[in-house]
Amino acid sequence: MGMFVNPDNSAFQVALNSEIYVDKTGMLEYTNKVINTLQGYICNSRPRRFGKSVTANMLAAYYSKGCDSREMFSTLKISESIGFEKNINKYDVIHIDIQWCIEPAGGSENVVSYITEKTICELREYYPNELSEKIESLPEALSVINSMNGTKFIIIIDEWDIIIRDEANNKKVQEEYINFLRAMFKGVEPTKYIGLAYLTGILPIKKLKTQSALNNFKQYTMLNPGPLAEYIGFTEEEVKKLCDRYERDFYKVKKWYDGYQLGKYHIYNPNAVVSLMMEGEYRSYWSETGSYRIIVPLINMDFDGLKSAIIEMLAGGSVETDVTSFQNDTVNFEDKDDILTYLIHLGYLAYDQKREMAFVPNEEIREELFRYSKAIQRGYITRWNKL
């Protein structure tokens, strides 16, 4: 096992060790269904603390050849699936956390070269005869291995969008990173060596003009969760069971933390629900996600109708929102709809797909947005921008 190639299952074991673990392994039934198909390219975006990394760790633990996870999954939902034994620990997995890579790489500008060098080095331990020292491209390395022995890889990228968000004004770094992803996943050759690709982050894949930079990916988001809706957060039934276990008032929990209508599911903020169950205090846990610096400048932008829209939603109303023009980055905001769409991806607003309306989902978020609005009114925006 390596750091990136064929990791063990210890990261997912930490989640299982927790006092509260809600079984989301049913998602593996879907990924098993689309593996080695054109639908096996997935980008699942969701807000902070909605279980992105736990899901990525689950996928790695289930598929990686670097561990034996049968006992780990034997009591979980996926064990009841027909495809359980067929795929468990059967694949070469590459699991990369982009956010983690920034520090050892020496900055975002070095992330692509760092990932490439480290991953190829680890691949050579598994495939010494296939990879010559001349190969310095990761897509080429995967292609060569596949051409020589038919190996299919599962590639999992956590926090895929951190460079898009944190290097918003660094066009060179962003272009290098997007080109790296396109070389890895797009075109005829990647279909030969990729069994499954799973990207997760807060934002969907960045658009180039009007089209996704990786338009072969199926994107499941807070706007359109598709078949992954029940795995993006806690469902109502899951929350009811936790309320029974911890003797919490379900209707009060619903008022505070429900509101995300994803497909046929009422989805709750998992971080807030777990925190409430453990601590017993009905309050906003959102501020602990570190979004303050992001939100205050956003809702203070000078776009026609933005402030009135925020006020209307804080009062309990809904606002018609065009979510189609947002470029899935943090720079190219053209109007209030782009801001509102970004707030939906961040989890600060919910979205009714049928009515095409944005709204404040629950009391937790309403409390946070009131706090941010007060900060703007008091002139804190200047101070926050200088931090």
Secondary structure, 3 states (H helix, E strand, C coil): CCCCECCCCHHHHHHHHCCCCCCCCCHHHHHHHHCCCCCCEEEEECCCCCCHHHHHHHHHHHHECCCCCHHHHCCCHHHHCCCHHHHCCCEEEEEEEHHHHHHHHCCHHHHHHHHHHHHHHHHHHHCCCCCCCCCCCHHHHHHHHHHHHCCCEEEEEECCCHHHHHCCCCHHHHHHHHHHHHHHHCCHHHHHHEEEEEEEECCCCCEECCEECCCCCEEECCCCCHHHHHHCCEEHHHHHHHHHHHCCCHHHHHHHHCCEEECCEEEECHHHHHHHHHHCCCCCCHHHHCCHHHHHHHHCCCCCCHHHHHHHHHCCCEEECCCCCCCCCCCCCCCHHHHHHHHHHHCCCEEECCCCEEECCCHHHHHHHHHHHHHHHCCHHHHHHHC
